[in-house]
Amino acid sequence: MAKKAKQTQPDSFEGIESALTRTEQFIEDNSKVLSYIILGIIAAVLIFMGTKRFYLKPLQEEASGQMFMAEKFFERDSFNLALNGYGTYPGFLQVTEDYGITKAGNLAEYYAGICYLHLGDFENAIDYLESFKTKDLLVGAAKYSAMGDAYVELGDYDKAVSNFEKAINDFRNDYSTPLILKKIALVYEEMDEFNKANDYYLEISREYPDSEEARNIQKYIKRTELKMQQS
């Protein structure tokens, strides 16, 4: 076996040398093009860094300042003022329009959706919430939970369940998941699918025994079990 290894070694070196020669020749033949590509990459990186530092960062700070009063109105449950603004103070709608590329503008999409939800405009609530992007567990869960609530109000229970499940599957957390599980179960009860409702109530009892929702969950479990027997 050792002799065979020695015999194949020169061929390997020849192959490597041949590959290097071809590479060197390619670089030599295309040196100008490669230089332009490298310069283009460097320029793109510098432009990106400059844009982020000298444009996006100040714009983000400006957007946060513009949204300050809208957030105050939101905290006071003045959802119309929060949405549309008051006097010289812009609302969330204006912030999303003027600063949509910023983090603050993105967050304003969420606030606008929640405002519309409270104001009973469920279609707009869904549109704005859907536009909002986040990876945060709690905020992501809140987004899809709110979208589920809007679909419930519209009577579209299938889409409501789909959004509630999205909240659970992608943004599971100990704080909001038990509440969303209960929402799904209640929707399934409305759909007369008592076995599915019972499964979600049992999951609350089993997985989140210390949650607020688990305190009186046994009455929901018994209720769905009774309905399952009757159906």
N, C-alpha and C positions, 0 to 999 in steps of 0.2 A: 504493500500500500504506500510506503514511504517513497519508493522509486517512482511510482506513478505520479505522486505529488510533485516531485522534482522535475519530471518530464513535462508536466503541464504548466509549470511556472513561467517559462519563457514566453509561451503563447499568451498567457495572461498579461504579462508586461507589454508585449507587442500590441495587444488589444487596447490597453490603457494609453500607451504612447500614441496609437493611431487616433483614439478618441480625443486626446489632448491636442493633437495636431489639427484635427478637424475643427475643434472649438476655437483654437487660436486663429485659424484661417477665417472662420466665420466672424470673429470679433474684428479682425483686420479688414475684412471686406465690408463690414457694416458699422464701422467705428462711428461714423457721423450720425447714423440713425440711432445707435445705442446712446450716444452722447445726448441727442435731443430727448430721448425717452427718460434718461436719468435726470436731465435738467427739468423736464416736465414734471416728474415725480416730486423733485425738490420744491419746485414752484408751487405745486398743489398743496404740499404739506405746509409751506410757509403761508399760503393764502388761507388755509383752514385755521391755522393757529392764530393768524392775525384777525380773521373774522370773528373767531371765538372770543379773543381777548379784547379787541377794540370795538366790536359791533354788538355781538350777542350779549356779552356781560353787561355793558351799560344799558342795553335795551331791556334785559331781564330786570335790572334794578329799577328802571323807569316803569316797567309794567307792574312790578310789585307795589310801587308807590301809588300808581293809578288805581289799583284794585283795593287799596286799604279801606276806603269808605264802604265799598260794596260788601266787603267781608264784615264790616261792622253792622250794616243793615241786615245781612244774613244772620248774624248772631242774635239779632233782635227779632227774628222771624218776619222782617219786613221784606218779603220775597220780591214784591213788585219793584221796590226801590233798589234792591240788590241787583235785580236783573236789568233794569232799564236806567238806573242812575238817578241822580237828583241834582239839579242845577249844574254846577261845573264839575260835579263828581260823576265820573263814568260808572256805568253798571257793568256786570259781567259780559253782557252781549258786546258792548263796545270794546272791552279788553280783548275778547276773543278775536274781534275783527282787526284791531290795531296791532296786537302783539301775539298773533297766533303761533308764531315760530318759537316763542319763548316758553320756558317751563311755567311761568305765571299764566300765560295765555292758554296753555294746555289745562292747567288747573281751573281756570275760569270756565272751561267747557263743562267740567264736573259740577261746579257750583251752579251754572246756568241750568243744567239738567235737573238738579235737585230743586231749584226754584220753580221750574216749570211743573215738576211733579207735585209740589205743594199747591201750585196755582191751578191744578187740574188739567193742564195742557199736556196730556200724556204722550202724544205723538212727538212733540218738540222735546219733551223730557228724554225720550228714547234716542232721538237724533243726536242731542248734545252729549248724552252719556256715552253713546257708542263712539263718538269722536274722541273722547277722552282716553288717553293712554297712560297706563301705570303698571309697575311691577310690584308695588307695595302690597303686602298681604291684606292689611286691614282696609285700605282704600279701594283695592281691586275688588274685594268682597262686597264693600259698600256699593260700588258701581253696579255690579251685576245684580245685587239684591234690589237696588232701586229700579233697575230695568225690569226685573221680575215683577215688582210691585206695579209698575206702569202697565205691563201686559195683563196683570190680573184685573186692573181697573178697566181695561179695554175688552175684557172677557176672552182674551186669547190665552187659555190656560196652558196649552202645549208650549208656547214660547216663554211663558212665565216660568214653567218648570225647567225649561232648557237653560234659562239665565240663572235661576237659583242653583242648578247643578253646576254650572260654570263657576259660580262663586265658591262652591264647595270643593270641586275637583282641582281648581287652579289656585285658589286663595284660601285654603283651609287654615283656620286658626281657632284657638280656644275661646276667643272673645265673641266673634259673630257667627261662627258656624252653627252652634246649637240653635240660634234664632232662625237661621235660614233653613235648617232642617225642619223646623216646626212650620215655617211658611210653606215648604213643599208639601208636607203632610196635610196641611189645611186645604191646599189646592186640590190634592188628590181626594180628599173627602168631598169637596165640591163636585168633583168628577165622578163620585160614587165608586172610586177605586179604593175601597177600604183596606184591602190587604197591603197595598203599597203605602198608604198612609200609616198603617200600623208598623210597617218596617222602619219608617223614618222616626216614628215616636220611640220605638225600641232602640234605635241607634243613639238617640239622645240619652236615654236611660243608661245604656251600656257604655258609651264612649265619653259622655260628658255629665257624669253623675253630680258634679259640684256646680253645674251651671244653674242660672236662674230658671231656665226653661225646664230643667229636670225636677224642680221642686214639686210641681203638680202634674208631672207627665203621666203618672199612673191613671189618672182619670181619662186622659185621652186614649191611652192604650186600651183601657176597659171599654170605652165607648166604641172604638173601631172594632174590637173583638166582638162586641154585641151585634154591631151592624154586619159584620162578616157572617155571623151565625144566622142572622135574619135574611140575608140576601141569597 
